[in-house]
Amino acid sequence: MFKKKKEASLQGEQKAGSINIIGVGTEINGDLSTKGDVRIDGKIIGDVSSKAKVVIGTTGEVIGNIYSESAEISGSVNGNLNITEILFLKATANVKGNVASNKFVVENGANLTGHCETGITQTKSIIINNLDGREEIASKREASA
């Protein structure tokens, strides 16, 4: 009786803690949404949404917006980044778009072309239920006085 409930809850946790890898040479046209971590070494044309961490390797490219809890960018992004916790731009990063993040770390050599907002008052995370029942992370900006 209790065993089935425990197994079901463990399976849900494992799915949420999964790591997804988009390898070199892979191109995805469309939005990517996951509850777990995602590493992108290929190319995605569309938005990327994760309730965990997004890592873009040196060969990775995203043409679209990124919504996640944290992110580490070593490749290129042509779109806005809405990160609820911490964003790292590594030395090889090339970002063209606006950044909203609670904490923001930029290594020497990284390129950022766009507007940047940091701090807890600038980025409050909200969950939006899509019409098909999926949850999506969005960023809500509040005016600071």
Sequence and secondary structure as in RCSB ss.txt:
>XXXX:A:sequence
MFKKKKEASLQGEQKAGSINIIGVGTEINGDLSTKGDVRIDGKIIGDVSSKAKVVIGTTGEVIGNIYSESAEISG
SVNGNLNITEILFLKATANVKGNVASNKFVVENGANLTGHCETGITQTKSIIINNLDGREEIASKREASA
>XXXX:A:secstr
 HHHHHHHHHHHHHHHT EEEE TT EEES EEESSEEEESSEEES EEESSEEEE TT EEES EEESEEEESS
EEES EEEEEEEEE TT EEES EEEEEEEE TT EEES EEESTTT EEEEEE TTS EEEEEE     
